[in-house]
Amino acid sequence: MDDASKTAYWKANLRLIIGCLVVWFTCSFGLGILLADQLNAIKIGGYKLGFWFAQQGSIYVFLFLIFFYAACMNALDRKFNVHEG
């Protein structure tokens, strides 16, 4: 792998990581803490939506992001021909 490909691979990896972190931060901090009062006006299953995001929603988003990141990295590895097997 030449230097240009290594740089492109690393930049794509960083973009993916930063995107995932922004989504996770927005969901956990933004929806769970900053906008909790506004979201508490909405109820799902008897629980206030702000409480749900703070307690459960950010965990579900984090788990989704793990699988999303793994799938995207597999595609990125194949694109730059650094995949295993």
Protein Blocks (a to p, Z undefined) as FASTA:
>chain_A
ZZklmmmmmmmmmmmmmmmmmmmmmmmmmmmmmmmmmmmmpcgehiafklmmmmmmmmmm
mmmmmmmmmmmmmmmmmmnopagZZ
